[in-house]
Amino acid sequence: METALLWPSDEKSFPLDPRLSHDGVHHFRIPAFFHTISALAQQGRSFSVVVRTFGSDADDVAHALNAFAEGKHLPSLNTVPEMKVDVETNVWHGSYNEDGQYQLRGNSAELSEVEALNFLEARSQKISCVVCTDDYKWWSDHGCHPSADKPVWITQEDTTCHHIFFDDNIHNNADDSIVPVRVRAFNAMSGEDILLQQGVHLVRTPTCEPIFNPFWFLDQIAKCEEAYAAQKKV
C-alpha cells in the first residue's frame, strides 16, 4: 500500500504540487478518487461530489481538489476544472439542531435541510464539488447511532438523482454506523432499514481496495446503479 501511494519518482516529468502531498513523497488523497472524477467527466456524466469529514482536514482537501482542478495532478488524469473549491465560500459545516433537524452553515449563509439538499445536489450544474465537515459530537452524544451522523438523502419518488455515500465506517450493525439515510420529509430510517441501503446508496470502503485498484470506486458506482435500477422496478 505504501508503494501504491508513492508519487512517481520522475519529478521532472511529474512535478509534485505541495497541495497534493503532505510529506513530499506520498499522495495526500487516494489517487483512485481523482481517477474516478476524471473518468466520470470524460464519460460526459453529470455528478456532484460532496467530500465529508469529521476531521480538521477540510481546507487541506479543498486545496488538493484545487490542484487537481488546475491540472497539477498526474498527466494520465484529465483535468476537471469544476472540482475547484473556494476555501472561503465552499467549505461548509453540517450539524443538527436540538430538534434533530439537519442544517448546513457556511461563512455567509445558513441553510435548512431542504436548502442544504438542493445545494448539495446542485442539479443546475453538470459537475459540482463541495467540502463539508460533519457533527462528530452529535453522533457521539447519541451513542454512534446511524440516525445521528453524516446524512445521505433519498427522495423515493425521484429517480433523477442517485445518492451514493462511500465511507470506511459503514457497519453491518443496525445500532452502530456512520451514515444515516434520511427520507423526505427528512425522517431518519431505522438502523435495520439503513442496512438494506448498502450496495444501493451506501458503500462500505475498505481503504486498501481503492489504494490497489484505481477503478474500484467506478466499479462500485456501476454496481450501485444496477441495484438502484432493479430496486425501482419493484
C-alpha positions in Angstrom: 0.0 0.0 0.0 2.8 2.4 0.8 4.3 1.8 -2.6 1.0 2.3 -4.3 0.7 5.7 -2.7 4.1 7.0 -3.7 4.2 9.9 -6.1 6.2 8.9 -9.3 9.9 9.3 -8.7 10.5 11.1 -12.0 9.7 14.6 -10.6 10.9 16.3 -13.8 8.0 14.7 -15.7 5.6 14.8 -12.8 6.4 17.8 -10.6 4.7 17.4 -7.2 2.4 20.2 -6.2 2.7 20.5 -2.4 -1.1 20.6 -2.1 -1.2 17.0 -3.3 1.3 15.7 -0.8 2.0 16.5 2.9 5.3 14.8 3.0 6.6 15.4 -0.5 6.6 11.7 -1.2 3.1 10.2 -0.9 -0.3 11.2 -2.3 -2.4 13.1 0.2 -5.7 11.8 -1.3 -6.0 8.3 -2.7 -5.3 8.6 -6.5 -8.4 6.4 -7.2 -10.6 9.3 -6.1 -9.2 11.6 -8.8 -9.2 8.8 -11.3 -12.9 8.4 -10.6 -13.7 12.1 -11.1 -11.6 12.2 -14.3 -13.4 9.1 -15.7 -16.9 10.3 -14.9 -16.2 13.7 -16.5 -14.7 12.0 -19.6 -17.9 9.9 -19.9 -20.0 13.0 -20.0 -21.7 12.2 -16.7 -23.5 14.8 -14.6 -22.5 14.5 -10.9 -22.0 16.3 -7.7 -19.1 15.5 -5.4 -19.6 16.2 -1.7 -16.5 15.4 0.4 -17.4 14.7 4.0 -15.1 14.7 7.0 -15.2 14.6 10.8 -11.6 15.8 11.0 -9.8 19.1 10.7 -8.6 18.4 7.1 -11.4 20.2 5.2 -9.2 23.0 4.0 -6.4 20.6 3.0 -8.8 18.6 1.0 -10.1 21.7 -0.8 -6.5 22.7 -1.6 -5.8 19.3 -3.1 -9.0 19.5 -5.2 -7.9 22.8 -6.4 -4.5 21.5 -7.5 -6.3 18.7 -9.4 -8.8 21.2 -11.0 -5.8 23.3 -12.2 -4.3 20.3 -13.9 -1.4 19.8 -11.4 -2.1 16.1 -10.9 -0.6 13.2 -13.0 -1.0 13.8 -16.7 -2.8 10.5 -17.0 -5.8 12.1 -15.4 -8.0 14.6 -17.3 -8.3 17.9 -15.7 -11.8 18.7 -14.3 -12.0 22.5 -13.6 -15.4 22.1 -11.9 -13.7 20.5 -9.0 -12.2 23.8 -7.9 -13.3 24.7 -4.3 -13.2 28.2 -2.9 -12.0 27.6 0.6 -13.6 30.8 1.9 -17.1 30.1 0.5 -17.4 26.5 -0.4 -16.2 24.7 2.7 -19.4 24.0 4.8 -20.2 22.6 8.2 -23.2 20.3 8.7 -24.8 19.8 12.1 -28.1 19.0 13.8 -30.2 21.4 15.9 -31.8 20.5 19.2 -34.9 19.1 17.3 -32.7 16.8 15.3 -33.1 18.8 12.1 -30.0 18.9 9.8 -28.6 22.3 8.8 -25.6 23.4 6.7 -23.6 26.5 7.6 -21.1 28.4 5.6 -19.2 31.7 6.1 -22.1 33.7 4.8 -25.1 31.5 4.9 -27.1 29.0 6.9 -29.2 26.5 5.0 -32.1 24.5 6.2 -32.2 20.8 5.4 -34.3 21.4 2.3 -32.0 24.1 1.2 -28.9 22.0 2.0 -30.1 19.1 0.0 -30.8 21.3 -3.0 -27.4 23.0 -2.7 -25.5 19.7 -2.4 -27.3 18.1 -5.3 -26.6 21.2 -7.5 -28.9 20.0 -10.2 -28.5 23.2 -12.3 -24.8 22.3 -12.7 -23.4 19.5 -14.8 -20.5 19.0 -12.4 -20.1 20.4 -8.9 -18.0 20.0 -5.8 -18.4 20.9 -2.1 -16.3 20.1 1.0 -18.3 19.6 4.2 -17.4 18.9 7.8 -19.8 16.9 10.0 -21.0 17.0 13.6 -19.0 14.3 15.4 -20.2 15.4 18.9 -23.9 15.0 18.0 -23.1 11.4 16.7 -21.0 10.6 19.8 -23.6 12.0 22.2 -26.3 9.8 20.6 -24.4 6.6 21.0 -23.0 6.5 17.5 -26.4 5.5 16.2 -26.8 5.6 12.4 -29.6 8.2 12.6 -27.3 10.8 14.2 -24.4 11.2 11.8 -23.4 12.2 8.2 -26.8 12.1 6.4 -27.4 10.8 2.9 -30.9 11.5 1.4 -33.4 9.6 -0.6 -36.4 11.1 -2.3 -38.3 8.0 -3.1 -40.5 9.3 -5.9 -37.5 10.8 -7.7 -35.2 8.7 -9.9 -33.2 11.5 -11.4 -30.7 11.9 -8.7 -29.0 8.8 -7.1 -27.0 9.5 -3.9 -24.1 7.2 -3.2 -22.1 7.5 0.0 -18.7 5.9 0.4 -17.3 5.5 3.9 -14.9 3.2 5.7 -17.0 3.2 8.8 -20.3 1.8 7.5 -21.1 -1.3 9.6 -23.5 -4.2 9.3 -24.9 -3.1 12.6 -28.3 -1.5 13.0 -27.2 0.3 16.1 -23.7 1.5 15.1 -22.8 3.0 11.8 -21.7 6.4 10.5 -24.2 7.2 7.7 -27.9 7.8 8.4 -30.3 7.5 5.4 -32.9 10.3 5.6 -36.1 10.1 3.5 -38.1 13.1 2.5 -39.7 14.7 4.6 -36.3 14.0 6.2 -37.1 11.3 8.7 -34.2 9.0 9.5 -34.7 5.4 8.5 -34.4 2.8 11.2 -31.0 1.1 11.6 -32.5 -2.1 10.1 -33.8 -0.2 7.0 -30.4 1.6 6.6 -28.7 -1.8 6.3 -30.9 -2.5 3.3 -29.4 0.5 1.5 -25.9 -1.0 1.4 -24.9 -1.6 -2.2 -27.5 0.9 -3.4 -26.9 4.2 -1.5 -24.2 3.2 0.9 -20.8 1.6 0.1 -18.5 0.4 2.9 -15.0 1.3 1.7 -12.1 -1.0 2.8 -9.4 1.6 2.2 -6.9 -0.9 0.8 -9.3 -1.7 -2.1 -9.1 1.7 -3.9 -5.5 2.1 -3.0 -4.7 -1.0 -5.0 -7.4 -0.6 -7.7 -7.9 2.8 -9.3 -11.2 1.5 -10.8 -12.7 0.4 -7.5 -14.9 3.5 -7.0 -16.1 3.3 -10.6 -16.9 -0.4 -10.2 -18.9 0.3 -7.1 -20.8 3.1 -8.7 -21.8 0.8 -11.5 -23.0 -1.9 -9.1 -25.0 0.7 -7.1 -26.6 2.0 -10.2 -27.6 -1.5 -11.3 -29.0 -2.3 -7.8 -30.8 1.1 -7.8 -32.4 0.4 -11.2 -33.6 -3.0 -10.0 -35.0 -1.6 -6.8 -37.0 1.0 -8.7 -38.5 -1.7 -10.9 -40.0 -3.5 -7.9 
